[in-house]
């Protein structure tokens, strides 16, 4: 019955989630980065208290821009970082599990949620996700995977744009669904970043589940016109289920880019992004 009473919220032809789902009933406003790097996003640029103050005020700005959709803040922490060196295990990643507790503490202060973001490098989701299992079993912890740094063909991370296939994404979704069922958890959210067609292949085979809500997050930076173009050409035609957009405090402002998209400008997009990420 809820599906029919909230038609404006609900995308067509998609699975209806289990009880406790966040989307599309709330909009997520997330701050992204790695606490050990000033260059990867806002989480590493400021001390935690300043990050939280900024996130609280940004969340309020979104609540005002769209009063029909409550906002839930999120800390989006890159826990597994692709790197140019092979590392001890030859997988071209560094794992920063030591700072997950900080992400959890920060989110708790705003009654928010946490996303753990995985860049697999030359590793695999099958190898990396089980290492995060104790955190992914927590009801407030969700998952993001980044095709840009998935080096299926032996390239060094950062030299070419990587890719995930539907099979990879369905593996991640099934893995999360298993945790949800085994631990009686509310549905998980699975985010994929995307700014080119080739970053995700066989999208029609990606299968949202009652236990897992899927978000395709438009990850390109640049001018407002360029961001609209990427969203409309890459994300909107293949949304899978829900959509998001990343806003860059630096790269969207640096010329020739012409400034950060405002909430009102983002809300003009169709489908309207339900996940908003600031880097």
C-alpha positions in Angstrom: 0.0 0.0 0.0 2.8 2.4 0.7 4.1 2.2 -2.8 0.8 3.5 -4.2 0.5 6.3 -1.7 4.0 7.6 -2.5 4.2 7.5 -6.3 6.3 10.6 -6.5 9.0 9.0 -4.4 9.0 5.6 -6.1 10.9 4.8 -9.3 9.1 2.6 -11.7 9.9 -1.1 -12.3 12.0 -1.7 -9.2 11.9 -3.9 -6.2 10.2 -2.5 -3.1 12.5 -2.7 -0.2 12.2 -4.4 3.2 11.1 -2.5 6.2 13.6 0.1 7.5 14.9 1.2 4.1 16.3 4.7 4.0 15.7 5.4 0.3 13.8 7.2 -1.1 12.1 8.3 2.1 15.2 10.3 3.2 17.9 12.1 1.2 21.4 11.3 2.2 23.9 14.2 2.3 27.5 12.8 2.6 30.9 14.2 3.2 33.6 12.1 1.4 37.3 11.5 1.8 40.0 9.8 3.7 41.1 11.1 7.1 44.8 10.7 6.2 44.7 12.7 2.9 44.0 16.3 2.4 43.7 15.7 -1.4 40.9 13.1 -1.4 38.1 15.1 0.0 36.7 17.2 2.8 37.1 14.5 5.5 40.9 14.9 5.4 40.9 18.6 5.1 39.6 19.7 8.4 39.5 18.4 12.0 36.5 16.2 12.8 34.5 18.9 14.7 34.7 21.4 11.8 33.7 18.7 9.3 30.7 17.9 11.5 29.7 21.5 11.8 29.9 22.0 8.0 28.0 18.7 7.4 25.3 19.7 9.8 24.8 23.1 8.0 24.9 21.5 4.5 22.3 19.0 5.6 20.1 21.8 6.9 20.5 23.6 3.5 19.2 20.5 1.7 16.3 20.1 4.2 15.2 23.6 3.4 15.6 23.2 -0.4 13.3 20.1 -0.4 11.0 20.1 2.7 9.2 17.0 1.4 12.3 14.8 2.0 14.1 14.6 5.4 17.9 14.6 5.3 20.2 12.0 6.9 23.9 13.0 7.1 26.6 10.5 6.2 30.4 10.1 6.6 31.6 8.5 3.4 35.0 7.2 4.2 37.4 5.7 1.6 38.7 2.7 3.7 40.4 0.8 0.9 42.5 3.2 -1.3 44.0 2.2 -4.6 47.7 3.2 -5.0 50.3 3.3 -7.7 52.6 0.8 -5.8 51.9 -2.9 -5.7 52.3 -3.1 -1.9 53.1 -6.2 0.1 50.3 -8.3 -1.3 50.6 -7.1 -4.9 47.0 -5.8 -5.0 47.8 -2.1 -5.4 45.7 -1.0 -2.4 46.2 0.4 1.1 43.6 -0.5 3.7 42.9 2.1 6.4 40.8 0.1 8.9 42.3 2.0 11.8 40.1 5.0 11.1 36.8 3.3 10.7 36.0 3.9 14.3 36.5 7.7 13.8 34.0 7.6 10.9 31.5 5.7 13.2 32.0 8.2 16.0 31.5 11.2 13.8 28.3 9.8 12.2 26.9 9.0 15.6 27.2 12.6 16.7 24.9 13.7 13.9 22.6 10.6 14.1 23.9 9.8 10.7 25.2 6.8 8.8 28.6 5.6 7.4 29.6 4.5 3.9 32.8 2.5 3.6 34.2 3.1 0.1 36.3 0.5 -1.6 38.8 1.1 -4.4 39.9 -2.5 -5.3 43.0 -1.7 -7.4 44.2 -5.0 -8.7 42.4 -6.8 -5.9 38.8 -8.0 -6.1 35.5 -7.4 -4.2 35.5 -11.0 -3.2 38.8 -10.5 -1.4 38.2 -7.0 0.0 34.6 -7.0 1.3 35.0 -9.8 3.8 37.7 -7.7 5.5 35.0 -5.1 6.3 32.4 -7.6 7.5 32.5 -6.7 11.2 31.6 -3.1 10.2 29.1 -4.0 7.5 27.2 -6.0 10.0 26.4 -2.8 11.9 23.0 -1.4 10.9 24.3 2.1 10.2 27.1 1.1 7.9 26.7 0.9 4.1 29.0 0.2 1.2 30.4 2.1 -1.9 32.5 0.6 -4.6 34.5 2.7 -7.1 34.8 1.3 -10.7 37.4 4.1 -11.5 40.0 2.2 -9.5 39.0 -1.4 -10.5 42.0 -2.5 -12.6 40.7 -5.7 -14.2 43.3 -5.7 -17.0 46.5 -5.3 -14.9 46.9 -1.5 -15.3 48.3 0.5 -12.4 45.5 2.5 -10.6 45.3 6.1 -11.8 46.7 5.3 -15.3 43.4 4.4 -16.9 39.7 4.5 -15.8 38.7 1.2 -14.4 35.4 -0.8 -14.7 33.0 -3.0 -12.9 30.6 -5.4 -14.6 27.1 -6.2 -13.5 28.5 -9.5 -12.1 30.8 -7.6 -9.7 28.0 -5.4 -8.6 25.6 -8.3 -8.1 28.3 -10.0 -6.0 28.5 -7.0 -3.7 24.7 -6.8 -3.5 24.4 -10.5 -2.7 27.1 -10.2 -0.1 25.3 -7.4 1.6 22.0 -9.1 1.3 23.4 -12.1 3.1 24.6 -9.9 6.0 21.1 -8.3 6.2 19.4 -11.7 6.4 21.8 -13.4 8.8 21.9 -10.4 11.2 18.2 -9.2 10.9 19.4 -5.8 9.6 17.5 -3.0 7.8 18.3 -2.8 4.1 21.8 -1.8 3.1 22.7 0.8 0.5 25.3 0.0 -2.3 26.7 3.0 -4.2 28.7 2.9 -7.4 30.5 6.0 -8.7 30.2 6.6 -12.4 31.2 9.3 -14.9 31.6 7.3 -18.1 29.6 4.6 -19.9 32.4 2.1 -19.7 32.8 2.2 -15.9 29.8 0.0 -15.5 29.0 -2.8 -18.1 25.8 -4.8 -18.6 23.8 -2.5 -16.4 20.5 -4.2 -17.3 21.8 -7.3 -15.4 22.3 -5.4 -12.2 19.6 -6.7 -9.8 18.4 -4.5 -6.9 17.2 -6.7 -4.0 14.7 -6.2 -1.2 17.7 -6.1 1.2 20.0 -3.8 -0.9 19.2 -0.4 -2.4 21.4 0.5 -5.4 22.6 4.1 -6.1 24.5 5.2 -9.2 26.4 8.3 -8.2 27.5 10.8 -10.9 31.1 11.3 -10.1 32.4 13.8 -12.8 33.6 17.3 -12.0 33.6 20.5 -14.0 31.2 23.2 -15.1 27.6 23.1 -14.3 26.7 22.4 -17.9 29.3 19.6 -18.0 27.9 18.0 -14.8 24.3 18.3 -16.2 25.5 16.6 -19.4 27.3 13.7 -17.7 24.3 13.1 -15.4 21.8 13.2 -18.3 23.9 11.1 -20.7 25.5 8.6 -18.3 23.4 8.2 -15.2 19.8 9.2 -16.1 19.4 6.7 -19.0 20.8 3.8 -16.8 19.7 4.6 -13.3 19.3 1.0 -12.2 17.4 2.1 -9.1 18.4 5.4 -7.3 20.7 8.2 -8.4 23.2 10.4 -6.7 25.6 13.2 -7.6 29.0 14.3 -6.3 29.8 18.0 -5.8 33.4 19.0 -5.6 34.3 21.9 -3.3 37.5 22.5 -5.3 37.2 21.1 -8.8 33.7 22.4 -9.5 34.8 25.9 -8.5 38.2 26.1 -10.1 38.1 27.9 -13.5 36.9 27.1 -16.2 34.3 25.5 -13.9 31.7 28.0 -12.8 30.8 27.1 -9.2 29.2 24.5 -7.0 25.7 23.4 -8.0 23.1 24.6 -5.5 20.5 22.2 -4.1 17.9 24.0 -6.3 20.0 23.4 -9.4 20.6 19.7 -8.4 16.9 19.2 -7.9 16.2 20.2 -11.5 17.8 16.9 -12.6 15.5 13.9 -13.5 15.5 11.6 -11.7 16.2 13.8 -8.7 19.3 12.6 -6.9 18.5 11.1 -3.5 22.2 10.8 -2.5 24.3 14.0 -2.4 28.0 13.7 -1.9 30.5 16.5 -1.2 34.2 16.0 -1.8 
